[in-house]
Every structure is written in structure tokens, then in C-alpha cells.
Amino acid sequence: MAEKTEKAVKYHKSFYSCSASVLCAFADDAGLDMEQAKAAAAPFAGGKMIKCGAVMAAEYVLAMKYGKDTDKISEFEKEFISRNKSAICRELKSGLRTCRGCVTDSAEILEEMLSNS
């Protein structure tokens, strides 16, 4: 497991929300400090935006890093869905994937995308 993915999983094990776990692990890539990352992640937690909070956090990082390049966000979401069959929180939580699994997959995909750019 890569460094930032490990960090995201560690945060989730420490009771951070799914979105805060991912966004805090990649805060530097989004140009945020930890407190800003926690605050920015709050609206995405627990499927509040319908989509998985870990996915929303990763897409936030991509938007902050690449601006209006929506191809990056589409690429991320396509890979997440190929691994998990959905990006909708309630569908994932109803048996497709655990929250920890979504955090891990989101962080792995994001870390790979950032290292390849």
C-alpha cells in the first residue's frame, strides 16, 4: 500500500469520516492544511451528496490540482466504478463495499493518478 493510501486508511481507523480520511491524506495536493481539509470534507461525509464521500473527496483533490480538467474526474470515477460497481453511497453500503474499502480504493486510485501526472 502506498504512503498516502496508508495514511487515509489510518485516518479512517482513527474515526475520521470517509471523506475526511481521503481529503486529509491528500491535503497537500489540494493546497490545504489539515484543518481546512477536515472542514472541506464535512459536506461529503456519509453520502450526504448521494455519491460516496471518499469518491467526492478524491474528486475534490483532482479539481483543486487540475482545475477544470473534468477528464481527470471522469477517469477517477470510471476506475472506482469498475472496482466497486457503483459510486453511490447507499448502493455501496448495501453490500457492495465497506466504507474502509471505499476509502482504500479512492486513495489508491487517486495516488496512482497523481503519481502518473
CORNORRA-V497334 format. One record per residue. RES is the residue in three letters. PHI is phi in radians with two decimals (* if undefined). OMEGA is omega in radians with two decimals (none if undefined). Layout:
res=RES phi=PHI omega=OMEGA
res=RES phi=PHI omega=OMEGA
//
This chain:
res=MET phi=* omega=-3.11
res=ALA phi=-1.27 omega=-2.99
res=GLU phi=-0.96 omega=-3.08
res=LYS phi=-1.28 omega=3.05
res=THR phi=-1.12 omega=3.08
res=GLU phi=-1.03 omega=3.13
res=LYS phi=-1.09 omega=3.14
res=ALA phi=-1.08 omega=3.13
res=VAL phi=-1.13 omega=3.11
res=LYS phi=-1.05 omega=3.11
res=TYR phi=-1.08 omega=-3.13
res=HIS phi=-1.14 omega=3.08
res=LYS phi=-1.14 omega=3.12
res=SER phi=-1.59 omega=3.05
res=PHE phi=1.30 omega=2.94
res=TYR phi=-1.26 omega=3.04
res=SER phi=-1.17 omega=3.12
res=CYS phi=-1.01 omega=-3.09
res=SER phi=-1.20 omega=3.13
res=ALA phi=-1.15 omega=3.13
res=SER phi=-1.04 omega=-3.12
res=VAL phi=-1.27 omega=-3.06
res=LEU phi=-1.14 omega=3.12
res=CYS phi=-1.19 omega=3.12
res=ALA phi=-1.15 omega=-3.10
res=PHE phi=-2.00 omega=-3.07
res=ALA phi=-0.96 omega=-3.12
res=ASP phi=-1.09 omega=3.11
res=ASP phi=-1.20 omega=3.13
res=ALA phi=-1.62 omega=-3.13
res=GLY phi=1.32 omega=-3.10
res=LEU phi=-2.09 omega=2.93
res=ASP phi=-1.61 omega=-3.06
res=MET phi=-1.05 omega=-3.12
res=GLU phi=-1.13 omega=3.09
res=GLN phi=-1.12 omega=3.14
res=ALA phi=-1.12 omega=3.11
res=LYS phi=-1.05 omega=-3.14
res=ALA phi=-1.16 omega=-3.12
res=ALA phi=-1.14 omega=-3.11
res=ALA phi=-1.37 omega=-3.03
res=ALA phi=-0.93 omega=-3.11
res=PRO phi=-1.19 omega=-3.07
res=PHE phi=-1.62 omega=-3.00
res=ALA phi=-1.18 omega=3.00
res=GLY phi=1.11 omega=3.08
res=GLY phi=1.27 omega=-3.12
res=LYS phi=-1.02 omega=-3.13
res=MET phi=-1.77 omega=-3.08
res=ILE phi=1.30 omega=-3.14
res=LYS phi=-1.27 omega=3.09
res=CYS phi=-0.89 omega=-3.13
res=GLY phi=-1.09 omega=3.10
res=ALA phi=-1.16 omega=3.08
res=VAL phi=-1.18 omega=3.14
res=MET phi=-1.03 omega=-3.14
res=ALA phi=-1.13 omega=3.12
res=ALA phi=-1.11 omega=3.12
res=GLU phi=-1.17 omega=3.06
res=TYR phi=-1.09 omega=3.12
res=VAL phi=-1.05 omega=3.13
res=LEU phi=-1.08 omega=3.13
res=ALA phi=-1.13 omega=3.13
res=MET phi=-1.20 omega=-3.10
res=LYS phi=-1.39 omega=-3.01
res=TYR phi=-1.99 omega=3.10
res=GLY phi=1.12 omega=-3.02
res=LYS phi=-1.48 omega=3.13
res=ASP phi=-1.33 omega=-3.09
res=THR phi=-1.25 omega=3.07
res=ASP phi=-1.07 omega=3.12
res=LYS phi=-1.11 omega=3.14
res=ILE phi=-1.14 omega=3.11
res=SER phi=-1.09 omega=3.11
res=GLU phi=-1.07 omega=3.12
res=PHE phi=-1.05 omega=-3.06
res=GLU phi=-1.12 omega=3.11
res=LYS phi=-1.05 omega=3.13
res=GLU phi=-1.17 omega=3.12
res=PHE phi=-1.07 omega=-3.13
res=ILE phi=-1.16 omega=3.11
res=SER phi=-1.12 omega=3.11
res=ARG phi=-1.44 omega=-2.94
res=ASN phi=-2.14 omega=3.11
res=LYS phi=1.30 omega=-3.13
res=SER phi=-2.90 omega=2.98
res=ALA phi=-2.16 omega=-3.13
res=ILE phi=-1.55 omega=-3.04
res=CYS phi=-0.92 omega=-3.04
res=ARG phi=-1.12 omega=3.09
res=GLU phi=-1.21 omega=3.12
res=LEU phi=-1.08 omega=-3.08
res=LYS phi=-1.27 omega=-3.14
res=SER phi=-1.56 omega=2.99
res=GLY phi=2.21 omega=3.14
res=LEU phi=-1.30 omega=-3.02
res=ARG phi=-2.79 omega=3.03
res=THR phi=-1.40 omega=3.06
res=CYS phi=-1.06 omega=3.12
res=ARG phi=-1.05 omega=3.10
res=GLY phi=-1.11 omega=3.11
res=CYS phi=-1.17 omega=3.08
res=VAL phi=-1.08 omega=-3.13
res=THR phi=-1.07 omega=-3.12
res=ASP phi=-1.11 omega=3.13
res=SER phi=-1.05 omega=-3.13
res=ALA phi=-1.16 omega=3.13
res=GLU phi=-1.08 omega=-3.13
res=ILE phi=-1.10 omega=-3.13
res=LEU phi=-1.08 omega=-3.12
res=GLU phi=-1.08 omega=3.11
res=GLU phi=-1.14 omega=3.13
res=MET phi=-1.09 omega=-3.12
res=LEU phi=-1.18 omega=-3.13
res=SER phi=-1.32 omega=-3.14
res=ASN phi=-1.61 omega=-3.09
res=SER phi=-1.79 omega=none
//
